[in-house]
Amino acid sequence: MKKEVIVMSLGGSLIIPEEVDINFLKSFKKTILRNTKNHKFVIVCGGGSIARKYISALREEGMDEKLQSFSGISATRMNARFMNYFFNKNPEYGIPHTTEEVASYLKKHDIVFCGALEYKPNQTSDSTSAQLAKKFKTIFINLTNVKGLYTKNPKKYKNAKFIPEINWKEFDKLANASKYQPGQHFVLDQTASKIIMKSKITTYIIGQDMEQLENVLKGKKFEGTLVNG
């Protein structure tokens, strides 16, 4: 039986909020390995707090957005290398930097980690994930540090409302309610939301509870947000 490819965005805030979150990563690793019987995984790592610290310092120094983005991309790739090692993988050939390399690695491996791919303006690792989901004609699972999509950042605003389901057009409106900034906090970037909408990619936004990831992979009811239709 041919394994289904799943594209997943693993937020840097889950890998290393301030210190490496060993307990979460152990649970994530078990869940992924348990599901390689039926799936192949492309896991795109975000930059998280490390990327934001680099970006913030460059912004304060008055450096342009392109250089800020380069530092963010470097952080995502460092996190991807770390995740390879955490899964006891040592790819001597490095991590993929292009879509073609991701496809090539997938032929030999059930799990491929990468960071953001080539630099493009106004994009984060979310856009990389959306582009890969489009290429492999598959679903996109976004793992973040909140349980799903909210009307605004629930870590900042107590009156933020949880959104269990939303269509592509409304989601795109929410994503574009604010201007793009390197290191931004919205669950998915504006370019990713456009790719998702135009390519009609079924997207799941879930938090750190690995039971919910398991439920999504098995087509069961889950706690999180479905972006579809």
RALINLIN-V978891 format. One record per residue. RES is the residue in three letters. PHI is phi in degrees with one decimal (* if undefined). OMEGA is omega in degrees with one decimal (none if undefined). D_LAST is the distance of its C-alpha to the last C-alpha in Angstrom with 2 decimals. Layout:
RES/PHI/OMEGA/D_LAST ; RES/PHI/OMEGA/D_LAST
This chain:
MET/*/179.5/28.83 ; LYS/-73.9/-178.2/26.79 ; LYS/-78.8/177.9/25.20 ; GLU/-79.2/176.7/21.50 ; VAL/-83.4/175.8/21.12 ; ILE/-116.9/176.2/19.28 ; VAL/-101.5/-173.9/18.98 ; MET/-133.9/173.4/19.75 ; SER/-103.9/-179.6/20.72 ; LEU/-103.7/-175.8/23.74 ; GLY/-58.4/177.4/24.58 ; GLY/-60.6/178.9/28.22 ; SER/-68.4/175.5/28.60 ; LEU/-90.2/-178.9/28.29 ; ILE/-73.4/-175.9/30.77 ; ILE/-143.4/179.1/33.35 ; PRO/-57.5/168.4/32.80 ; GLU/-130.8/170.0/36.51 ; GLU/-110.6/178.4/38.04 ; VAL/-60.7/-178.6/36.42 ; ASP/-87.8/-175.2/34.59 ; ILE/-57.8/-176.1/36.32 ; ASN/-62.0/177.6/35.21 ; PHE/-62.8/-175.7/31.48 ; LEU/-64.5/176.0/31.96 ; LYS/-62.9/179.8/33.98 ; SER/-64.8/178.4/31.28 ; PHE/-62.1/-179.2/28.61 ; LYS/-59.6/179.0/31.00 ; LYS/-59.8/-178.0/31.66 ; THR/-63.6/-179.3/27.99 ; ILE/-65.3/-177.9/27.29 ; LEU/-61.3/179.6/30.55 ; ARG/-65.3/-174.5/29.98 ; ASN/-104.8/179.4/26.76 ; THR/-75.9/176.8/28.18 ; LYS/-65.1/-176.9/29.23 ; ASN/-112.2/-174.0/25.79 ; HIS/-133.1/164.9/24.12 ; LYS/-110.0/-174.7/25.09 ; PHE/-119.3/166.2/24.06 ; VAL/-106.3/-175.0/23.80 ; ILE/-113.7/-178.4/24.33 ; VAL/-94.0/-175.8/24.26 ; CYS/-92.1/175.2/26.55 ; GLY/-84.2/-177.1/26.43 ; GLY/-92.5/176.1/29.69 ; GLY/60.0/-173.1/29.71 ; SER/-64.2/179.9/32.90 ; ILE/-63.4/179.4/34.99 ; ALA/-60.0/-177.5/32.91 ; ARG/-63.7/178.6/32.88 ; LYS/-66.2/178.0/36.65 ; TYR/-62.0/-176.8/37.32 ; ILE/-61.8/-179.4/35.08 ; SER/-60.5/-179.9/36.65 ; ALA/-64.4/179.6/40.14 ; LEU/-67.7/179.1/39.50 ; ARG/-63.4/-179.8/37.96 ; GLU/-63.4/-179.5/41.03 ; GLU/-83.5/177.0/43.24 ; GLY/82.1/178.8/41.61 ; MET/-74.2/-175.5/40.17 ; ASP/-74.0/-173.5/37.45 ; GLU/-62.9/-179.0/33.73 ; LYS/-63.2/178.9/34.02 ; LEU/-67.2/175.3/36.61 ; GLN/-59.9/-179.3/34.61 ; SER/-64.7/178.4/31.64 ; PHE/-58.6/-179.3/34.08 ; SER/-67.4/176.6/35.34 ; GLY/-64.9/179.0/31.83 ; ILE/-61.5/179.0/31.13 ; SER/-59.5/179.5/34.48 ; ALA/-65.2/179.9/33.59 ; THR/-65.2/-178.8/30.36 ; ARG/-72.3/175.4/32.47 ; MET/-64.0/178.1/35.18 ; ASN/-62.9/179.0/32.77 ; ALA/-65.1/177.1/31.49 ; ARG/-62.3/179.1/35.13 ; PHE/-58.6/-178.9/35.87 ; MET/-64.5/173.6/33.00 ; ASN/-57.2/-178.7/34.47 ; TYR/-65.4/-180.0/37.81 ; PHE/-63.2/177.4/36.41 ; PHE/-90.6/178.5/35.11 ; ASN/61.2/177.3/38.62 ; LYS/-112.4/177.8/37.56 ; ASN/-127.0/-178.8/39.80 ; PRO/-73.7/-177.5/38.42 ; GLU/-61.7/-179.4/41.56 ; TYR/-81.9/178.0/39.63 ; GLY/88.1/178.3/37.51 ; ILE/-97.2/-178.8/33.77 ; PRO/-67.1/178.9/31.63 ; HIS/-113.9/179.7/31.36 ; THR/-135.9/177.6/29.40 ; THR/-60.8/-179.6/26.40 ; GLU/-63.0/178.9/29.03 ; GLU/-66.4/176.9/30.95 ; VAL/-59.5/-179.2/27.96 ; ALA/-61.6/179.6/27.48 ; SER/-66.2/179.5/31.25 ; TYR/-62.7/-176.8/31.51 ; LEU/-63.9/179.9/28.78 ; LYS/-65.6/-175.5/31.01 ; LYS/-104.3/-172.2/33.68 ; HIS/-128.4/176.5/31.97 ; ASP/-82.3/-177.8/29.40 ; ILE/-130.5/177.9/28.76 ; VAL/-124.0/175.3/28.67 ; PHE/-99.8/172.0/28.83 ; CYS/-149.1/172.1/28.52 ; GLY/-104.2/174.4/28.29 ; ALA/-63.9/179.7/26.94 ; LEU/-88.3/-175.0/27.77 ; GLU/-58.2/179.0/29.43 ; TYR/-66.4/169.1/29.72 ; LYS/-140.0/-178.1/27.47 ; PRO/-60.7/172.7/27.56 ; ASN/59.0/180.0/25.12 ; GLN/-133.3/170.9/23.66 ; THR/-122.0/177.8/23.96 ; SER/-63.7/175.8/23.55 ; ASP/-59.9/-179.2/19.80 ; SER/-64.6/175.5/19.59 ; THR/-57.0/-179.2/21.63 ; SER/-61.3/-178.7/19.23 ; ALA/-63.8/178.9/16.16 ; GLN/-63.6/179.8/18.48 ; LEU/-68.8/176.8/19.66 ; ALA/-62.6/177.3/16.28 ; LYS/-64.8/-178.5/15.72 ; LYS/-61.1/-176.0/19.28 ; PHE/-90.4/177.3/19.17 ; LYS/50.3/-175.0/15.78 ; THR/-138.9/176.9/14.90 ; ILE/-75.9/178.9/13.06 ; PHE/-126.9/177.9/14.17 ; ILE/-111.5/178.5/15.92 ; ASN/-105.8/178.4/17.35 ; LEU/-98.1/-175.3/20.52 ; THR/-134.9/-174.8/21.96 ; ASN/-95.8/169.9/24.77 ; VAL/-127.6/-169.2/22.84 ; LYS/-76.3/179.6/20.83 ; GLY/167.9/-178.5/17.42 ; LEU/-89.7/176.9/16.06 ; TYR/-125.6/177.9/18.32 ; THR/-64.0/172.9/18.83 ; LYS/-154.1/-174.7/21.78 ; ASN/-59.9/-177.0/23.86 ; PRO/-68.9/178.6/24.93 ; LYS/-78.4/179.4/27.97 ; LYS/-106.3/-172.6/29.27 ; TYR/-119.6/-178.7/28.16 ; LYS/-68.7/-178.1/28.85 ; ASN/-91.9/177.0/26.79 ; ALA/-65.0/-178.2/23.50 ; LYS/-102.7/178.6/20.82 ; PHE/-75.2/-179.9/18.58 ; ILE/-116.4/-177.1/14.78 ; PRO/-73.1/-178.6/13.58 ; GLU/-150.6/-178.8/9.81 ; ILE/-152.8/178.0/8.02 ; ASN/-86.6/-173.6/5.06 ; TRP/-59.6/-176.1/6.16 ; LYS/-65.8/-179.8/8.53 ; GLU/-67.2/177.9/10.12 ; PHE/-63.3/178.9/10.58 ; ASP/-61.5/177.3/12.25 ; LYS/-61.7/179.8/14.39 ; LEU/-61.9/-177.6/15.55 ; ALA/-63.9/-176.3/16.44 ; ASN/-95.8/179.3/18.37 ; ALA/-68.0/176.6/20.19 ; SER/-127.8/-177.4/23.09 ; LYS/-73.5/178.9/24.87 ; TYR/-62.3/171.5/24.73 ; GLN/-141.7/174.0/27.71 ; PRO/-54.6/178.5/28.78 ; GLY/79.4/-176.6/28.54 ; GLN/-64.7/-171.5/26.05 ; HIS/-102.9/-176.7/24.66 ; PHE/-60.0/-171.6/20.95 ; VAL/-57.1/175.6/18.94 ; LEU/-139.1/-178.1/17.48 ; ASP/-78.3/-173.0/19.10 ; GLN/-65.0/179.2/18.07 ; THR/-67.5/178.4/18.30 ; ALA/-60.0/-178.0/16.11 ; SER/-64.7/177.7/13.26 ; LYS/-66.5/179.5/13.82 ; ILE/-62.3/-180.0/13.89 ; ILE/-59.0/-178.0/10.66 ; MET/-68.1/-176.3/8.92 ; LYS/-66.3/-176.7/11.19 ; SER/-95.4/178.7/11.09 ; LYS/52.6/-178.6/7.40 ; ILE/-90.6/175.0/9.01 ; THR/-67.0/-172.4/8.02 ; THR/-124.4/177.7/10.23 ; TYR/-116.3/175.6/12.57 ; ILE/-115.7/-177.3/15.05 ; ILE/-135.3/-176.8/18.16 ; GLY/-97.0/-171.8/21.84 ; GLN/-86.4/-178.5/25.19 ; ASP/-77.1/-174.7/25.26 ; MET/-68.8/174.1/25.31 ; GLU/-63.3/180.0/24.81 ; GLN/-69.8/176.0/21.15 ; LEU/-63.3/177.7/20.89 ; GLU/-57.4/179.9/22.69 ; ASN/-62.1/178.6/20.31 ; VAL/-61.9/-178.3/17.21 ; LEU/-63.5/-178.9/19.30 ; LYS/-97.5/178.6/20.37 ; GLY/70.9/-179.8/17.04 ; LYS/-96.1/176.7/18.48 ; LYS/-64.5/-176.6/17.51 ; PHE/-136.8/174.0/17.76 ; GLU/-98.8/-176.1/18.51 ; GLY/161.5/-178.7/16.35 ; THR/-121.0/173.9/12.94 ; LEU/-105.9/175.3/9.58 ; VAL/-108.7/-171.2/7.26 ; ASN/-165.8/168.8/3.82 ; GLY/70.8/none/0.00
